[in-house]
Amino acid sequence: MARSTLQVLEILECCMHRGLSVHIAKQQMVLDDSLPSRITATVLGLAAEIERELISLRTTEALAKRKTAGKPLGRPPGKRGRETQIGC
């Protein structure tokens, strides 16, 4: 939904200003203009932000480990596509 906790709150505020409620189907939650909804949105946004930071940290560590081991970084080269013939 957003990249930071602040963006989550801004999106929620924008929705409330327009008279919209945000529904989270998986958890069967409705975020509206109430205080519990704002607290829930803040906690969910913070958890997502922390998870993104952890993913970034793990990726950086794994790439550094592969680099020190002398292994190639990045995607493997793709296979050359076969030429397709169009005809009858």
C-alpha angles and dihedrals in degrees: 000000000000143000097238142021090253091055091050090054092045092052091047091049091050091051092049091049088056093046095251129138121213114228121201103200100190094056093031091235132148119205112203136151095295126114094243089054091053091049091049092049091049093050093046092047092049092049091051092048092051091048091052090051091050092049090051092048093049091048093050092048093048092050091049091050092050091047093053089047089055094242121144118264129220133018119340115250113272126245118260109256119240114246110248121218120218113205148113 
